[in-house]
Amino acid sequence: MYQEIADFIYETYGLVCHFVTPVDGGWLNRLWKASSCQGELLIKQYSTKRYDRKKLNLIEYALQRQLLLEQAGIPCPHIFRNGGRILHYHGDTPYMVMSFCEGRKEEPGTISLTRMESLGHACALMHLAFSRLPLTDVRGFPIDCEKLLASLWENYYSRRQCLSEDAPLEYKEALLAQEPILRELSTDFFQSLPMGIAHEDFTPDNLLFCKNGVSAIIDFDRNQYGFVWHDIGRALLSFALEDTAAGIPGRLNVSKIHAFIRGYSRVLPLTTADAADALRISWCIEVLWWIMPSCFSAEKSKATRYRDEILWLTNHWFAVDGPLQNI
């Protein structure tokens, strides 16, 4: 298998791979690290169960934008191409090859204020570079704010109608707690937020850090037109919402939020009120993903952490500005 991959990489990209070893990560996708004549490489095989040709074409466009970000100086992997294309097929299986980025991943309990400020700065540089790209072939453009609000209501009513007696109590409470939030929401809220191309998967899995800050932003597969501050809200939830003694997200570390804002504001304006709205738009986007019966099973998974973060936002929606005003 490894020799077959090495042969394919040489035939397609002209890269000689000396060693090919599997790497953990990627939902249904497969990853390999390879030593080559061009340094360390990361080889990604896309799952044909997860992606059809249409979705793979969208990924191709998204990764072409990553190339432009690299040219603009954003710390991200270098992508190797052949004939201008990024994705290439070995039989029916799509692959891409990029440079392997060194760095460590951080969590809420380990990230320092220095790294948090660096993350804010890198995020703003990425957003600025994205804002200078054309919107041709960008998925999600334009945003229909009325349709977005309607979809939140439709999701709420549909899941409420399907509530069964044996549904987890925590799920029932989380679902019913959405109604006061939805009643407060309006299209004006969505229209007031910055829109543009965003990373849309700005999570700890896709951010690497070195001693002095961010070493690389990775996995641009999902970048598309959307609410730019979703990247900010997701970063704040992932790194500044810390656990209680019970291991459940329970308190915002305002110093870390301040550090992120300080770094971001070196490039683009961002206030504490903006940070609160970034958390709220993250709820609006992610509540559809994480507040569902399957995310309340007894089995622990990555979804559990995201679910708990959205639960925290559900419970603190009307008070999320409070802690930030103390910065």
C-alpha positions, 0 to 999 in steps of 0.5 A: 500500500505504502509503495503504491502511494509513493509510486502514485505521488512520483508519477503525479507530482514528480516527488520521490517519497522515501518513507510513508507512514500513516498519521491519525486524524481526518474523519473518514479521510486518511493521512500519511506523512512522507519523507521526500526530496522536497522535505516532509509531506502530508498526503491526504486521501479523501473519502469517496463515502464522504465526498461525491464529485460535486463536493470534491470540486468545491474542495478544489476551489477552496484549496485554490484559495489556500494557495493565494493565502500562502502567497499573501504570507498566511502561515499555511501548508504549501500545496503541490500541484500538477497541471494547475490542479490540486486533487488528483485521482488514483483510480476513483480515489482522490489525493492531495499533497502538501508540506507537513507543518510542524507544531503542537495543538493547544487546548483551553487549559494549555494555551498561553496568553501569548499564543492566544494573542498570536492566534488573534493576529493570525486570524485577522491576517487570514480574514484580510487576505480572504477579503481581497479574493474574488467571490467567483466559485465561492460556496455560500455566496450570497447569504439569505438572512431571512432564510437562515432565521427561518431554518433555525425555527424550522429545525426547532419545530421539527425536532420538538415535534419529534421529541420522544418520551425516552429522549435524554432529559438534557437534550429536551432541556437544551432544545426547549431553551432555544425558543427564547433565543430564537424569539430575540433573533431577527434578520437585522442581527445577521445583516449587521455582521461582517460577511465574507470568505471565512475558514469555517473550521477554525478549531484546535484540530486545525491550528498548530502552535510553536513557542512564539505563537501560531506556526500554521493554519491547516485544513482549508477544505471548508472555506466559503462565504459566510459570517467572518466572525464565526471563525472568531467565535469558534476560536473563543469557544475552543480556547477561552471557554474553560472547564469547571472541576467537573470537566464541563465548559463553565467559565470564559477566561476573559484574559484570553479573550482580551489577548485574542482581541489585542492580536486581531485588532493589530490588523482589523478592528474588533471590540468586546461587543464584537466578540460577544456577537461572534459567540452568538453567530457561532451558536446560530450556525452550530446549534443545528450540528450539535444539539441533536439526540445523537450528540447526547449519547453516553459515548464520549466523542469530539462531538461532546465537547462541541455540544457542551460549548453550544449548551454553555452558549444556550444557557448564557446567551442573554448574559454573554456580554457581562463577563466581557465587559469586565475586560 
